[in-house]
Amino acid sequence: MRVPAAPRATAVATATATATVVAVALLLGGCSQTPAERLEEWYGSGGEDQIKKLNEDAGRVNEVSMRTIDVQGLACQDLLAQTAEAEKLDPIPDEAAQRYWKEALGGFRRGAAECADGAAKKDESQVSRGIRGVQTEGLPKLVGTVSMIKAGLAAAK
């Protein structure tokens, strides 16, 4: 027996509508996370790793601040590259922590770029200014970011 075209079209439309309703329900269900759960998800899906890498690279810039300009330049280039990677992450789902994070990344980017540029030019004073920027703009804001994240994660428990 052949089914007329109109009932087939209705069946297809009904199936499509049902699939759409299910997809929307799944999406909305995913949005019901608490702020602490969203923060925990961000932290576990790359945030923690980026924070550790930034801290290591910024710490290395700090450690080599009294070494030769070539060593300083390499450390600053590494921090600059790591900062670019961290900037690709989704925003932190905590407004205050995100603001500090953005300021930390900006401090690292500016300081590391100035340092790397100064090293390329063999300009010790420019390298020193860049390293100071990493130390005074980037690192303190990263510490603040971590404190806020830890407080948010503690709220999740």
C-alpha positions in Angstrom: 0.0 0.0 0.0 1.3 3.4 -0.9 1.1 6.2 1.7 0.0 9.6 0.3 2.6 12.4 0.3 0.8 14.6 2.8 1.0 12.1 5.7 4.7 11.4 4.9 5.5 15.1 5.0 3.6 15.4 8.3 5.5 12.5 9.8 8.8 14.0 8.7 7.8 17.4 10.1 6.8 15.8 13.4 10.0 13.9 13.7 12.0 17.0 12.9 10.1 19.1 15.5 10.6 16.3 18.1 14.3 16.2 17.5 14.5 20.0 17.8 12.6 20.0 21.1 15.0 17.3 22.4 18.1 19.3 21.3 16.8 22.5 22.9 16.0 20.6 26.1 19.5 19.2 26.2 21.1 22.6 25.6 19.0 24.2 28.3 19.7 21.4 30.7 23.4 22.1 30.2 22.9 25.8 31.2 21.5 24.8 34.6 25.0 24.5 36.1 25.7 26.6 39.2 28.4 29.3 38.9 30.8 27.1 40.9 30.2 24.1 38.6 30.9 26.3 35.5 34.1 27.5 37.2 35.1 23.9 38.0 34.5 23.0 34.4 36.6 25.9 33.1 39.4 25.0 35.5 39.4 21.3 34.6 39.2 21.8 30.9 42.4 23.7 30.4 42.3 26.6 32.9 44.4 24.9 35.5 47.1 23.8 32.9 47.3 27.3 31.5 47.7 28.9 34.9 50.5 26.5 35.8 52.3 27.1 32.5 52.0 30.9 32.8 53.2 30.7 36.4 56.2 28.6 35.3 57.1 30.9 32.4 56.6 34.1 34.4 58.6 32.6 37.3 61.4 31.8 34.8 61.4 35.4 33.6 61.7 36.5 37.2 64.6 34.0 37.8 66.7 35.1 34.9 66.3 38.8 35.6 69.9 39.0 36.6 71.3 36.8 33.8 72.5 37.7 30.3 70.2 39.5 27.8 70.0 36.4 25.6 68.7 34.2 28.4 66.3 36.9 29.4 65.0 37.3 25.8 64.4 33.6 25.4 62.4 33.5 28.7 60.3 36.5 27.6 59.6 34.9 24.2 58.4 31.7 26.0 56.1 33.7 28.2 54.8 35.7 25.3 54.0 32.5 23.4 52.3 31.0 26.5 50.3 34.2 27.1 49.0 33.9 23.5 47.9 30.3 24.2 46.1 31.4 27.5 44.3 34.1 25.6 42.6 31.4 23.5 40.8 30.0 26.5 37.1 30.7 27.0 36.5 33.4 29.5 36.5 32.4 33.2 32.9 32.1 34.2 33.5 34.4 37.2 33.4 38.1 36.4 35.9 39.2 39.0 38.4 36.4 38.3 38.0 37.0 34.5 38.8 40.7 35.0 42.0 39.8 36.9 42.9 37.1 34.4 42.6 39.6 31.5 44.7 42.1 33.4 47.3 39.4 34.2 47.5 38.4 30.5 47.8 42.0 29.5 50.6 42.6 31.9 52.4 39.4 30.7 51.9 40.3 27.1 53.1 43.9 27.4 56.1 43.0 29.7 57.2 40.0 27.8 56.9 41.8 24.4 58.9 44.7 25.7 61.6 42.4 27.1 61.8 40.3 24.0 62.0 43.4 21.8 64.7 44.9 24.0 66.7 41.6 23.9 66.5 41.6 20.1 67.9 45.2 20.1 70.4 44.5 22.9 68.8 47.3 24.9 69.2 46.3 28.6 67.0 49.1 29.9 64.1 48.0 27.7 64.6 44.4 28.8 64.6 45.5 32.5 61.4 47.5 31.9 59.7 44.5 30.3 60.8 42.1 33.2 59.5 44.7 35.7 56.2 44.7 33.9 55.9 40.9 34.1 56.8 41.1 37.8 54.6 44.1 38.8 51.6 43.8 36.4 51.3 40.2 35.4 52.3 38.1 38.4 50.3 39.9 41.1 47.1 39.7 38.9 47.7 36.0 38.3 48.0 35.5 42.0 44.7 37.4 42.5 43.1 35.3 39.7 44.1 32.1 41.4 42.8 33.2 44.8 39.4 34.0 43.3 39.3 30.7 41.4 40.2 28.8 44.6 37.5 30.5 46.5 35.0 29.7 43.8 36.0 26.1 43.6 35.8 25.8 47.4 32.2 27.1 47.2 31.5 24.1 44.8 32.2 21.6 47.5 
